[in-house]
């Protein structure tokens, strides 16, 4: 049995990690949600103790960049706002992704938030779980229309209906678009999570940080059989989940009649303190006093009266946020790049702005990921088009291909941004393009 800690180089709230542009503090948000007062506290901390750069991450968390010498003061201010873990050792393991529209989505089968709170409490309060890697991640999907289904998780649970009953289908080392291994009743969801975590820690050597590493050398059928000894597992005949359209941008109806949520995208995932404070004030005045961050590196303002939607969108756009899916920049993601990361080969943020402008000029709205190195920090999934930097301003272009590992199929090498835009435009206009 291994209970050894699996050390991490990832930033956390209590562990500031240095980069070229200063320290990074990662603030993990329960279900991606944050109160307006907490958003103000993040804005204040970024402005007072760092360089004023706030990032929305692909796991619906926030990061503050450019932290200087006042690390302790920054951490203390965030803890005072209630943004810290229940226990110091529990910070790294607060890795549970929900739909940004949990509890308010018109398509949801059940409200995942109470179960999520139970899981997060166990992760933080059970000392043994502190031996999990900071990258070990869980997903709880309530059947919402707005859900990130392409991020791989060590354990995923997804609500399905079978014979008139809502069940939780589950899988290991994958995502809800996979075929489920089985299902449990809702009341057994927490027990299943505990069983998976404990069995992983029973079997995994310290160097095995993820379930996929363990399952590469331990039979999947044997692992599931051991779960069945602890939790009643049910067979499931449901069809795997499919990805919905663009529901994280603009106004969309909620479950409650007359209410909408409004999705807004900060350019390339970055906010400044004024943007965050402005969004928080809108949440107070027009919403329910909360904001929800999303795995698309964007934010939602929930529970807006439908009559106020146009006004709120206008206000968000005045803050510099983007609320139209016809905006090419809302579909482009990029890592920090060479401007802030020692591993970055090119200034990906600047290159992404240039590429989006060229695509917009050609009326091309494409999901493109620019990565400054092979680590793919900006994307936890494989984008349809990936640009991997090979030198300043030059990229290899990959097309997503499920049969290929990594970014997909290599299509062209050493392209400038102008060449990429021309190639993608020509490809999208080709009648031979499937």
Secondary structure, DSSP 8 states (H G I E B T S, - for coil): ---------S--SS--EEETTEEEEEE--GGGEEEHHHHHHHHHHHHHHS-SEEEE-TTS-EEEEEE-S-HHHHHHHHHHTT-S-SSGGGSTT--EE--TTTTT-TT-SS--HHHHHHHHHHHHH-GGGGGS-TT--EEEE-S-SS---SS-EEEEEEEEEETTEEEEEEEEEE-TTS--SEEEEGGGHHHHHHHHHHHHHHH--TT--SHHHHHTTS-HHHHHHHHHTTS--B-----------S-SSEEEE-SSTTEEEEEEB-GGGEE-HHHHHHHHHHHHHHSSSEEEE-TTS-EEEEEEEGGGHHHHHHHHHHTT-B--TT-GGGGEEE--GGGT-TT-SS-HHHHHHHHHHHHHHTT----EEEESSTT-TT-SS--SEEEEEEETTEEEEEE--TTSSTT-EEEEEEEEHHHHHHHHHHHHH-TT--
